[in-house]
Amino acid sequence: MRNSYLKQLRTQREQLEAKLELHIARYCFGEGEVDDGTEAELRQRIAEISDEIAALEVERGE
């Protein structure tokens, strides 16, 4: 069960990273000129998920 949860977390992190890259690209090309906090929220959530993944990997001895 932990393996599937870990895989789910990794997938979720990859999706958030893709959203962040898209957000940054849109901002660079002038499509998102107002900083609405999206980038900070995405970065925070990615960091939280990364921390959770790291904790699970330590438990498993990876």
GISUL-V552676 format. One record per pair of residues at least 24 apart in sequence whose ideal C-beta (glycine too) atoms are under 7 Angstrom apart, sorted by the first residue. I is the first residue (numbers start at 0). J is the second residue. D is the distance in whole Angstrom. If there is no record, write none. Layout:
I/J/D + I/J/D
//
This chain:
1/55/6 + 5/52/7 + 5/55/5 + 8/48/6 + 8/51/6 + 8/52/5 + 9/52/6 + 11/48/6 + 12/45/6 + 12/48/5 + 12/49/6 + 12/52/7 + 15/41/6 + 15/44/6 + 15/45/5 + 16/45/6 + 19/45/7
//
